């Protein structure tokens, strides 16, 4: 998923907020630029529907390696591993889509979306991130929207697998099923293929044969054919036409 696609999805969420709400301690900390951060941890606070940051902790430079003044929400989004980004974006969208119902069951500030995934550093290496997202300010839709605080913690020393996980934490009485069956199906579908396999799929959809794909990706035709067989097996499909239709229908490519 591209950043603009995610932003467009976020703008479809309709928040039924009657009065402004604020988590005053967080607002004060942002105003004073005094949010606590650790050497393996950075914080981003922003208007989620317009992607306008209110605060970004300087420790992001040490963790991801880019100069502090080049960071934007779009760059941070693009740093999420290609194989993790679409699933994480869809799960985060689902969380926001449930905000109205969560708010009706208690203090919305008590709920948080949590996920772990891979992020790319400037040098090309990947680290494992535990992300935590919660609301700290809600403004009626005609004048604003939802402001969120994102905590990013480097947990590479504790987890090295490529598995993407996510859940919502909050009061035990909440009735939201998260992830729901549809989101789990989405995760399973979009985790079927590796980054290399998706590159091959995009070229197959453009009408390339194995020889041309090999030339484009610097692979042998035999290697391309091996990938194609594996993809058919993973998707439990019979031929390339079915495979391409499946991927387009599910927005994998």
Secondary structure, DSSP 8 states (H G I E B T S, - for coil): --HHHHHHHHTT-----SS-EE-HHHHHHHHTT-----TTEEEEEEETTTTEEEEE-THHHHHH-S-GGG--HHHHHHHB-HHHHHHHHHHHHHHHHTHHHHHHTS-GGG-EEEEEEEEE-TTS-EEEEEEEEEEEEE--TTT--EEEEEEEEE-TTT------EEEEE--TT----SS-HHHHHHHHHHTSS-HHHHHHHHHHHTT--HHHHHHHHT--HHHHHHHHHHHHHHHT-SSHHHHHHHHHHTT--
